[in-house]
């Protein structure tokens, strides 16, 4: 019976945007390695069909977990970007009715 190397996990600690890109790149490399293991599994004649099926399920579940990690990283980065955008937005000036009309003090002109 062949053994399959384990997957190293990447921590979800606070990192910069460049860190997220490198994390995703590392996960994509892991996915590519597992995909190649899946392809070579079909050519392996030393395993029974049941063993192949078990290993295929295990490899596919590992790929799904890696895709979930990518989704978590992307979600974390989206939340960071949203927070940064909210802090960078200037406070809008109060509507005074002259150049910035209030709902009670505005004209609708139709020509």
C-alpha positions as CSV (number, residue, x, y, z in Angstrom):
1,X,0.0,0.0,0.0
2,X,1.3,3.4,-0.9
3,X,1.3,6.3,1.5
4,X,0.4,9.8,0.6
5,X,2.3,12.7,2.0
6,X,0.4,15.1,4.3
7,X,-0.5,18.6,3.5
8,X,1.0,21.4,5.5
9,X,-1.5,23.9,6.6
10,X,-1.0,27.6,6.3
11,X,-2.0,29.7,9.4
12,X,-4.6,32.3,9.0
13,X,-2.7,34.9,11.0
14,X,-2.8,38.6,10.2
15,X,-0.8,39.3,7.1
16,X,-0.5,42.0,4.5
17,X,-2.1,41.8,1.0
18,X,1.1,40.4,-0.4
19,X,1.1,37.7,2.3
20,X,-2.4,36.7,1.1
21,X,-1.2,36.4,-2.5
22,X,1.7,34.2,-1.4
23,X,-0.5,32.1,0.8
24,X,-2.9,31.5,-2.1
25,X,0.0,30.7,-4.4
26,X,1.3,28.1,-1.9
27,X,-2.1,26.6,-1.6
28,X,-2.5,26.4,-5.4
29,X,0.9,24.6,-5.6
30,X,-0.5,22.1,-3.0
31,X,-3.6,21.6,-5.1
32,X,-1.5,21.0,-8.2
33,X,0.5,18.4,-6.4
34,X,-2.6,16.6,-5.1
35,X,-4.1,16.8,-8.6
36,X,-1.0,15.1,-10.0
37,X,-1.3,12.4,-7.3
38,X,-4.9,11.9,-8.4
39,X,-3.8,11.4,-12.0
40,X,-1.1,9.0,-11.1
41,X,-3.5,7.0,-8.9
42,X,-5.4,5.9,-12.0
43,X,-2.2,4.4,-13.4
44,X,-1.3,2.6,-10.2
45,X,-1.9,-1.2,-10.8
46,X,-0.7,-2.3,-7.3
47,X,-3.8,-1.0,-5.5
48,X,-7.2,-2.6,-5.5
49,X,-10.1,-0.7,-6.8
50,X,-11.4,-0.1,-3.3
51,X,-8.0,1.3,-2.2
52,X,-7.9,3.6,-5.2
53,X,-11.4,4.8,-4.4
54,X,-10.5,5.5,-0.7
55,X,-7.4,7.4,-1.7
56,X,-9.3,9.3,-4.4
57,X,-11.9,10.4,-1.9
58,X,-9.2,11.4,0.6
59,X,-7.3,13.4,-2.1
60,X,-10.5,15.1,-3.3
61,X,-11.4,16.1,0.3
62,X,-7.9,17.6,0.8
63,X,-8.5,19.6,-2.4
64,X,-11.8,20.8,-1.1
65,X,-10.2,21.8,2.2
66,X,-7.6,23.8,0.3
67,X,-10.2,25.6,-1.7
68,X,-12.0,26.4,1.6
69,X,-8.7,27.9,2.9
70,X,-8.4,30.0,-0.3
71,X,-12.0,31.2,0.2
72,X,-11.2,32.1,3.8
73,X,-8.2,34.1,2.8
74,X,-10.2,35.9,0.1
75,X,-13.0,36.7,2.6
76,X,-10.5,38.0,5.1
77,X,-8.9,40.3,2.5
78,X,-12.3,41.5,1.3
79,X,-13.1,42.4,4.9
80,X,-9.8,44.2,5.3
81,X,-10.4,46.2,2.1
82,X,-13.9,47.1,3.2
83,X,-12.7,48.3,6.6
84,X,-9.9,50.3,5.0
85,X,-12.3,51.9,2.5
86,X,-14.7,52.8,5.4
87,X,-11.9,54.5,7.3
88,X,-10.7,56.4,4.3
89,X,-14.0,57.8,3.2
90,X,-14.2,61.5,4.2
91,X,-17.1,62.6,6.3
92,X,-19.6,64.2,4.0
93,X,-20.4,67.8,4.5
94,X,-23.7,68.6,6.2
95,X,-26.4,69.6,3.7
96,X,-27.0,73.3,4.2
97,X,-29.6,73.9,1.4
98,X,-27.4,76.2,-0.8
99,X,-24.9,74.1,-2.7
100,X,-25.9,70.8,-1.1
101,X,-29.7,70.7,-1.0
102,X,-31.6,69.1,1.8
103,X,-34.6,66.9,1.0
104,X,-36.9,69.8,1.9
105,X,-34.8,72.4,-0.1
106,X,-34.2,71.1,-3.6
107,X,-35.5,71.9,-7.0
108,X,-36.6,69.5,-9.7
109,X,-36.3,71.4,-13.0
110,X,-37.9,69.8,-16.1
111,X,-37.5,71.4,-19.5
